[in-house]
Amino acid sequence: MKIKWFGHACFLITDSKGKTVLTDPFDESVGYKVYDGAADLVTLSHHHHDHDNTADVKGDPIIIDQPGEFNELGIKFRGIPSFHDKKNGAERGKNILFVFDIDGYKVCHLGDLGHELSDN
């Protein structure tokens, strides 16, 4: 597995079979170079401009923007609901954590988590 960080909350995870997962692609307002490559799968933690710029992603990626259990392209993962703030989303809305099982490892992408994690 390879993990490359593009800035902010955007990572490209490539598994041993060459499948790619892009997390939270951002737009030009963030200040980093916008990701303009291809991806097989894109996960979005929430729909703010700095986490859901799918327009610049090349190819025809599967886009997941909701909680649940998934198995896409041989990659098992789940989206876990959380919040973008400490007031249960009242200020900034919801957020989704994504936990991927890739090449025998668990990788958790927190998105734009706005509160401390709990055991629940």
N, C-alpha and C positions, 0 to 999 in steps of 0.2 A: 504494500500500500504506500502511496505517496500522498502527502498533504502539502498544498501550496497556499499561502496566505496572500491575498491581493489587497488587504487593507480593510479597516472597519470590521464587519462580521462576515466578509466574503472569503470562503475557502473553496479550493478545488481538491476533491478527494478522488484519487484514481486507484481502483482496485487492481489486483494481480491479473485480471482478465482484460484490463484496459477500459472498463466502464467508468464513467466520470459522474460525480455528484458535485454540483455547484450550490453553495449555500448563500443566501441573502445577497444577491448581486445589487450593487448600489448604482446611483446615477452620478453625473458629473459634479453635482453640488457638494459631494463629500470631500473632494479635493485629491483623491487618488486617481490613477489611471483606471478608467472603466474597463471591466472585463469584456473583451469582444471576441472571445473564442467560442468553441462549441461545448456543449455538455449533453449528456444523456438524460440526466435527471437534475431538476432544480428544486430546492426546498426554500420556502419563504416563511420566515418566522412571523411576519405580519406585513400589512400593506401600507408601509410608509415609504416614501421615495428613496430613502437610503437603505432599503432592504428588499425591494421588489422590482428591480429594473430588468425584466425579462426581455425587453425589446432589443437589447444589444447582444443577447445570447444567440449564437448561431446554431444551426441544426434545427431539429424538431424535438426539443426536450420534453420529457414528462414533467409537469409542474405540480408539486404537492404543496398546498397551502392550508392544510387542515389537520387536526389531530386524528389519530387512528393508527391501525396496524397495516403495514404495507409490505409487499414483496414485488418490487419492480426491477426488471432486468437482472434477476438473481440476487438482488441486494435486499435483505430484510431490514426494516427499520420501523420505528414508531414515532408518532408525533404526540407529545404530551402537552396539554394545555397549561399555560401559566399566564403571568401578567407582565405588562410593560412598566408597571409602577408598584409602589408599596400599598396602594389603596384598591387592590383587587381590580385593576383596570379602569377605575373611575377617572383617572387623569389622562392616561395615554393609551388605554385599550389593552387588548389581549396580546399574548405572545405564545409561540409554540416552540418547545424544545424538541429537537430531533435526536434520537439515539439510533445509530446505525450499527449493524453487525457486518463488518467488512474484513475479510481475510483472517478471521479468528479473533479480531479485536472489536471492542465496543468503543465507538466514538460518539461523544455527545456534543452537539452544537446548541448553545444556549440562546442564540438569536439576540434579542435585545431585552434580556431578562432584567426586570426592574425591582426585584426583591430577592431576599436570601432564599436559598433552597431549603426544603424541609425533607423529612423522611417520608412524607405522604405522597 
